[in-house]
Amino acid sequence: MIIKVKIIPKSKVNQIISFEEDTLKIRIKASPEKGKANKELIRFIAKSLSIAQNRISIVSGHTSRLKKLQIGGISKKDFTQVIVNK
């Protein structure tokens, strides 16, 4: 499954803000320097979905706030249910 993610780095907390129009909006504590925000994003999503970090990869947008993530091991329906309930 591929999802679009918009991140807001250097926030006070890691937090899912919304899931609208197939785009997940997330606040991330880490700064965007040297891939720190990307690593924190993967850790946060893996923990939120209760899946291994190696099941998540960034397909595009490594240096952008808009990213596409490939997530394995979870269906779109289960993903939506978990994210909406967070």
Contacts in CASP RR format, 6 or more apart in sequence:
PFRMAT RR
TARGET T0000
AUTHOR 0000-0000-0000
METHOD contacts of the structure
MODEL  1
MIIKVKIIPKSKVNQIISFEEDTLKIRIKASPEKGKANKELIRFIAKSLS
IAQNRISIVSGHTSRLKKLQIGGISKKDFTQVIVNK
1 70 0 8 1.000
1 71 0 8 1.000
1 72 0 8 1.000
1 74 0 8 1.000
1 75 0 8 1.000
1 76 0 8 1.000
1 79 0 8 1.000
2 59 0 8 1.000
2 68 0 8 1.000
2 69 0 8 1.000
2 70 0 8 1.000
2 71 0 8 1.000
3 22 0 8 1.000
3 23 0 8 1.000
3 24 0 8 1.000
3 68 0 8 1.000
3 69 0 8 1.000
3 71 0 8 1.000
3 79 0 8 1.000
4 22 0 8 1.000
4 23 0 8 1.000
4 24 0 8 1.000
4 66 0 8 1.000
4 67 0 8 1.000
4 68 0 8 1.000
5 23 0 8 1.000
5 24 0 8 1.000
5 25 0 8 1.000
5 26 0 8 1.000
5 41 0 8 1.000
5 66 0 8 1.000
5 67 0 8 1.000
5 68 0 8 1.000
5 69 0 8 1.000
6 23 0 8 1.000
6 24 0 8 1.000
6 25 0 8 1.000
6 26 0 8 1.000
6 65 0 8 1.000
6 66 0 8 1.000
6 67 0 8 1.000
7 25 0 8 1.000
7 26 0 8 1.000
7 27 0 8 1.000
7 28 0 8 1.000
7 37 0 8 1.000
7 41 0 8 1.000
7 65 0 8 1.000
7 67 0 8 1.000
8 17 0 8 1.000
8 25 0 8 1.000
8 26 0 8 1.000
8 27 0 8 1.000
8 28 0 8 1.000
8 65 0 8 1.000
9 28 0 8 1.000
9 30 0 8 1.000
9 31 0 8 1.000
9 32 0 8 1.000
9 37 0 8 1.000
9 65 0 8 1.000
10 28 0 8 1.000
10 29 0 8 1.000
10 30 0 8 1.000
10 31 0 8 1.000
10 32 0 8 1.000
11 27 0 8 1.000
11 28 0 8 1.000
11 29 0 8 1.000
12 27 0 8 1.000
12 29 0 8 1.000
13 27 0 8 1.000
13 29 0 8 1.000
14 26 0 8 1.000
14 27 0 8 1.000
14 28 0 8 1.000
14 29 0 8 1.000
14 40 0 8 1.000
14 44 0 8 1.000
15 26 0 8 1.000
15 27 0 8 1.000
16 24 0 8 1.000
16 25 0 8 1.000
16 26 0 8 1.000
16 48 0 8 1.000
16 83 0 8 1.000
16 86 0 8 1.000
17 25 0 8 1.000
17 26 0 8 1.000
17 27 0 8 1.000
18 24 0 8 1.000
18 25 0 8 1.000
19 25 0 8 1.000
19 80 0 8 1.000
19 83 0 8 1.000
19 84 0 8 1.000
24 83 0 8 1.000
26 41 0 8 1.000
26 44 0 8 1.000
26 45 0 8 1.000
28 37 0 8 1.000
28 40 0 8 1.000
28 41 0 8 1.000
28 44 0 8 1.000
29 40 0 8 1.000
30 36 0 8 1.000
30 37 0 8 1.000
30 39 0 8 1.000
30 40 0 8 1.000
31 37 0 8 1.000
32 63 0 8 1.000
35 62 0 8 1.000
38 58 0 8 1.000
38 62 0 8 1.000
38 67 0 8 1.000
41 67 0 8 1.000
42 53 0 8 1.000
42 56 0 8 1.000
42 57 0 8 1.000
42 58 0 8 1.000
43 53 0 8 1.000
45 56 0 8 1.000
45 69 0 8 1.000
45 71 0 8 1.000
46 52 0 8 1.000
46 53 0 8 1.000
46 55 0 8 1.000
46 56 0 8 1.000
48 82 0 8 1.000
48 83 0 8 1.000
48 86 0 8 1.000
49 71 0 8 1.000
49 74 0 8 1.000
49 79 0 8 1.000
49 82 0 8 1.000
50 82 0 8 1.000
51 71 0 8 1.000
51 72 0 8 1.000
51 73 0 8 1.000
51 74 0 8 1.000
55 71 0 8 1.000
55 72 0 8 1.000
55 73 0 8 1.000
55 74 0 8 1.000
56 69 0 8 1.000
56 70 0 8 1.000
56 71 0 8 1.000
56 72 0 8 1.000
57 69 0 8 1.000
57 70 0 8 1.000
58 67 0 8 1.000
58 68 0 8 1.000
58 69 0 8 1.000
58 70 0 8 1.000
59 67 0 8 1.000
59 68 0 8 1.000
59 69 0 8 1.000
59 70 0 8 1.000
60 67 0 8 1.000
60 68 0 8 1.000
61 67 0 8 1.000
61 68 0 8 1.000
71 79 0 8 1.000
74 82 0 8 1.000
END
